[in-house]
């Protein structure tokens, strides 16, 4: 039998008080709920993000239909992946018959094979908890988890992780110049993240500058208030942990989380 493990000594109250508490990441349930509300304020002008499972419209940005809690698009592939996941889990669902059309319109803004009943059937599917869970799972797999993982790797706290998440929601993480990874590369040209010895606030300002640049490359995203009067406000206030209360504006509308 090996030697007995040494029993760790308890820290004195004074020592315990001086130790910094580990920062809570955006994947903490309470922080994640804040993140969902912040994105919903920008995407749907509402803090009630769970009401957005049924949301669907063509917003005229060249991506076809935009729908659901994170803006899954018929023209960018993530809506196709979502409906495929839903169908894998629940064959014969009300959206399963649209899979061939979703494959055909991927990469375009076309509604061919979707109109006239796809929006109606999307809203019907949104009443199904299996479809709601599929939306949650695809949001996490494609957007939330990669953003939080990269944020933690860069040494960022909850606000920085959210800045990454909001960027990947809007821009995706492809190879185009305005994708999340290239926004991050643009920021790295002028500042280092904490994991590389940089100042967190300085780096986040550089990242948000790069994000604003990316948004202005596309007319549909040229209103940068979700950065200017939201994320930048939290940063100026030094709220790197994204702690409530939070007050911000998007498109001129005011929001509050207590």
Phi and psi in degrees as a GROMACS rama.xvg file:
@    title "Ramachandran Plot"
@    xaxis  label "Phi"
@    yaxis  label "Psi"
@TYPE xy
-72.8215  173.726  UNK-2
-64.8533  148.981  UNK-3
-65.438  138.738  UNK-4
-68.2532  139.727  UNK-5
-68.1826  138.495  UNK-6
-81.6195  122.033  UNK-7
-65.8889  141.133  UNK-8
-75.5829  141.381  UNK-9
-73.3514  137.313  UNK-10
-70.8654  146.846  UNK-11
-69.491  157.785  UNK-12
-54.2211  -36.7696  UNK-13
-66.5832  -42.7947  UNK-14
-64.3136  -43.1915  UNK-15
-61.8169  -37.1722  UNK-16
-68.5947  -27.3876  UNK-17
-88.1632  -10.4806  UNK-18
-77.8128  130.408  UNK-19
-68.9745  138.569  UNK-20
-75.5686  142.222  UNK-21
-63.739  134.994  UNK-22
-66.0618  142.62  UNK-23
-84.2495  126.814  UNK-24
-80.2442  172.19  UNK-25
-68.1851  -16.7803  UNK-26
-82.2507  -4.01627  UNK-27
-61.8936  135.672  UNK-28
-53.2127  -41.0577  UNK-29
-68.4819  -39.375  UNK-30
-69.0268  -37.8531  UNK-31
-63.7115  -38.4575  UNK-32
-62.1729  -40.6122  UNK-33
-61.3594  -44.2068  UNK-34
-59.8125  -42.3135  UNK-35
-62.54  -40.1784  UNK-36
-69.1076  -39.6335  UNK-37
-62.3881  -45.9031  UNK-38
-65.6153  -40.265  UNK-39
-64.0788  -34.1431  UNK-40
-62.43  -34.4137  UNK-41
-83.9773  -38.599  UNK-42
-83.5908  -32.2758  UNK-43
-132.735  6.14145  UNK-44
54.4609  39.3763  UNK-45
-156.578  146.878  UNK-46
-86.5017  -9.79021  UNK-47
-83.9191  77.5308  UNK-48
-66.8751  -27.3747  UNK-49
-72.3377  -16.3271  UNK-50
-75.4156  -7.70601  UNK-51
-92.7053  -1.66378  UNK-52
-54.2692  -35.0306  UNK-53
-91.7801  -4.92427  UNK-54
-64.3978  135.472  UNK-55
-159.436  131.115  UNK-56
-165.643  161.756  UNK-57
-95.6777  113.153  UNK-58
-91.8245  7.32683  UNK-59
75.1344  27.7574  UNK-60
-102.832  11.8895  UNK-61
83.3097  7.12083  UNK-62
-110.213  14.5542  UNK-63
71.6964  -142.85  UNK-64
-73.5885  137.542  UNK-65
-112.564  133.107  UNK-66
-154.43  158.975  UNK-67
80.0311  -172.528  UNK-68
-69.7413  -16.6459  UNK-69
-128.8  5.76435  UNK-70
76.3307  47.6973  UNK-71
-61.2502  137.41  UNK-72
-119.361  139.084  UNK-73
-68.4576  -22.1105  UNK-74
-94.9417  -3.21453  UNK-75
-118.282  0.253869  UNK-76
96.4083  -24.0013  UNK-77
-74.7381  -28.2713  UNK-78
-68.5858  -40.3804  UNK-79
-59.3631  -46.9206  UNK-80
-61.6106  -39.1744  UNK-81
-64.1964  -49.4723  UNK-82
-65.9164  -33.4959  UNK-83
-65.0434  -43.2226  UNK-84
-61.5044  -46.1094  UNK-85
-58.2333  -42.2839  UNK-86
-71.7939  -35.6316  UNK-87
-60.6594  -38.1189  UNK-88
-82.655  -30.6217  UNK-89
-141.452  78.9833  UNK-90
-57.9168  146.952  UNK-91
80.2491  10.8604  UNK-92
-67.6646  169.417  UNK-93
-65.7334  -18.0956  UNK-94
-100.313  -9.75075  UNK-95
-57.7516  -37.2032  UNK-96
-67.5859  -12.3002  UNK-97
-90.4155  -2.63464  UNK-98
-58.2475  -44.4981  UNK-99
-59.6899  -41.0562  UNK-100
-66.4839  -40.5662  UNK-101
-63.6716  -34.0012  UNK-102
-67.4706  -39.4406  UNK-103
-68.9759  -39.7029  UNK-104
-86.0733  -6.73083  UNK-105
-57.1661  129.58  UNK-106
91.0078  1.89676  UNK-107
-132.812  176.062  UNK-108
-102.509  13.3172  UNK-109
-70.2355  148.282  UNK-110
-105.223  10.9549  UNK-111
-56.6576  125.566  UNK-112
83.8178  -6.45566  UNK-113
-102.568  -41.1544  UNK-114
-79.0332  149.79  UNK-115
-97.0667  -6.49552  UNK-116
-101.893  -4.12166  UNK-117
-60.0695  -45.7258  UNK-118
-59.0701  -41.7446  UNK-119
-61.7393  -43.8708  UNK-120
-71.9486  -31.7717  UNK-121
-60.3782  -45.7815  UNK-122
-64.9511  -34.2815  UNK-123
-65.4798  -46.0234  UNK-124
-60.8139  -33.5403  UNK-125
-65.8645  -13.4101  UNK-126
-81.3702  -11.2663  UNK-127
-88.9651  123.056  UNK-128
-62.1093  -26.2135  UNK-129
-66.7796  -36.6634  UNK-130
-73.5878  -38.0627  UNK-131
-59.8179  -43.8552  UNK-132
-66.3071  -36.5739  UNK-133
-62.8798  -40.9719  UNK-134
-61.7321  -45.0268  UNK-135
-58.5033  -45.5436  UNK-136
-68.5091  -40.0971  UNK-137
-69.5387  -38.4522  UNK-138
-55.4847  -46.7511  UNK-139
-69.3189  -43.2815  UNK-140
-66.1026  -44.3177  UNK-141
-89.9048  -33.4071  UNK-142
-119.055  -59.7451  UNK-143
-67.1133  -53.4553  UNK-144
-62.4875  -45.1934  UNK-145
-61.8298  -37.6029  UNK-146
-66.0292  -45.8937  UNK-147
-65.7767  -41.0687  UNK-148
-61.3745  -45.5819  UNK-149
-67.2152  -38.2813  UNK-150
-60.9719  -43.8292  UNK-151
-66.5216  -39.7063  UNK-152
-60.0882  -35.9652  UNK-153
-82.5921  0.144072  UNK-154
78.8038  22.5149  UNK-155
-91.8211  147.047  UNK-156
-86.974  -167.763  UNK-157
-58.4144  -39.0562  UNK-158
-63.7868  -44.7351  UNK-159
-64.5935  -39.6276  UNK-160
-62.3864  -37.7973  UNK-161
-68.1012  -40.3555  UNK-162
-57.9199  -39.6141  UNK-163
-65.5166  -45.1234  UNK-164
-61.8315  -47.2944  UNK-165
-62.5459  -35.2714  UNK-166
-68.503  -43.1505  UNK-167
-71.3634  -28.9794  UNK-168
-62.715  -45.5566  UNK-169
-79.2149  -41.5348  UNK-170
-106.211  -10.2144  UNK-171
69.4799  -175.99  UNK-172
-130.087  44.1251  UNK-173
-86.2705  -157.213  UNK-174
-99.5414  -3.16523  UNK-175
-69.7261  158.907  UNK-176
-59.8041  -26.387  UNK-177
-99.6911  12.1744  UNK-178
-72.211  164.424  UNK-179
-54.8093  -47.2059  UNK-180
-63.0721  -33.4663  UNK-181
-81.9236  -26.4677  UNK-182
-62.57  -45.2172  UNK-183
-62.5304  -43.4669  UNK-184
-61.0401  -38.6451  UNK-185
-63.1645  -41.7175  UNK-186
-64.548  -39.0524  UNK-187
-65.9008  -18.7683  UNK-188
-71.269  -20.2335  UNK-189
-119.981  -8.0806  UNK-190
-158.322  155.54  UNK-191
-106.134  141.368  UNK-192
-74.994  166.903  UNK-193
-54.9884  -35.4939  UNK-194
-64.4586  -19.4925  UNK-195
-106.292  16.4638  UNK-196
91.0944  6.30644  UNK-197
-87.6743  172.008  UNK-198
-86.1109  131.409  UNK-199
-62.7009  -44.3825  UNK-200
-66.1548  -43.0173  UNK-201
-61.1458  -43.9868  UNK-202
-65.8141  -42.6908  UNK-203
-65.6741  -35.2171  UNK-204
-62.0959  -40.4134  UNK-205
-65.5518  -39.9669  UNK-206
-65.3903  -43.6004  UNK-207
-67.3907  -33.4535  UNK-208
-60.8487  -44.8048  UNK-209
-66.1306  -36.7504  UNK-210
-64.4727  -44.5739  UNK-211
-61.26  -41.7985  UNK-212
-56.9111  -46.5237  UNK-213
-63.2373  -41.5059  UNK-214
-62.8728  -36.9605  UNK-215
-75.5351  -6.21488  UNK-216
-78.3094  -11.2546  UNK-217
-132.327  124.087  UNK-218
-55.8248  -39.8404  UNK-219
-64.7801  -19.6802  UNK-220
-115.324  15.5015  UNK-221
-73.9983  -15.2026  UNK-222
-79.2536  113.003  UNK-223
-100.947  21.9057  UNK-224
-65.9192  -25.4539  UNK-225
-65.9054  -17.9774  UNK-226
-97.1505  -52.7515  UNK-227
-65.164  -42.2612  UNK-228
-112.016  18.6279  UNK-229
-133.37  -83.4509  UNK-230
-59.5576  -40.5685  UNK-231
-67.1469  -31.8267  UNK-232
-64.6257  -46.5089  UNK-233
-61.5531  -38.9158  UNK-234
-67.0537  -44.3875  UNK-235
-61.6382  -32.1325  UNK-236
-79.4304  -1.98024  UNK-237
73.0813  19.3958  UNK-238
-89.3384  66.3686  UNK-239
-71.1516  -17.4153  UNK-240
-95.1719  1.85588  UNK-241
54.952  48.2926  UNK-242
-87.4194  136.929  UNK-243
-71.9067  158.688  UNK-244
-75.2108  148.171  UNK-245
-124.992  133.027  UNK-246
-129.173  130.713  UNK-247
-155.458  170.995  UNK-248
-130.96  145.278  UNK-249
-136.708  128.753  UNK-250
53.1545  32.2628  UNK-251
86.6854  -10.1477  UNK-252
-89.38  139.108  UNK-253
-94.7432  143.125  UNK-254
-135.974  156.374  UNK-255
-146.342  135.572  UNK-256
-122.334  120.825  UNK-257
